[in-house]
Amino acid sequence: MSLGADKTVCLNELKTALRVVAGDAVDNPPAEANLEALAQAIYAILATDAAVSIGPTTNATFWAWLQTVGTFCSAGPPPTALTGKLT
């Protein structure tokens, strides 16, 4: 699942998780306003503050696959690590 371009994905996930305990109340205006504010805060943290960094020690299977693919590509060897923002 992608984070998306705005808080929509976060809001939908919050509502889905809370619907189990709060039912349809999550769609009522007072609750929805609070959930929208929380979703915006979560989105901002993930989109602007969080950085992702993976390397061979964090996901050996992926890096083994990447090395294998890299041997068959003309683009050259794969990177030794990936770092970036969530999108």
WOSULJO-V815142 format. One line per field, one symbol per residue. ss: DSSP state (H for helix, E for strand, - for the rest). psi: psi as a letter, one per 30 degrees, with the letter a starting at -180 (. if undefined). burial: b if it has 9 or more other C-alpha atoms within 8 Angstrom, else e. A space follows every 50 residues. Layout:
ss: ???
psi: ???
burial: ???
This chain:
ss: -------HHHHHHHHHHHHHHHHHHHH-HHHHHHHHHHHHHHHHHHHHH- EEEEE----HHHHHHHHHHHH---------EEEEE--
psi: klelfafeeeeeeeeeeffeffbffffkeeeeeeeeeeeeeeeeeeffek kkkkafffieeeeeeeeeeffgkffalllflkkalk.
burial: eebeeebebbbeebbeebbeeeeeebeeeebbeebbebbbebbbbbbeeb ebebbbeebbeebeebbeebeeeeeeeeeeebeebbe
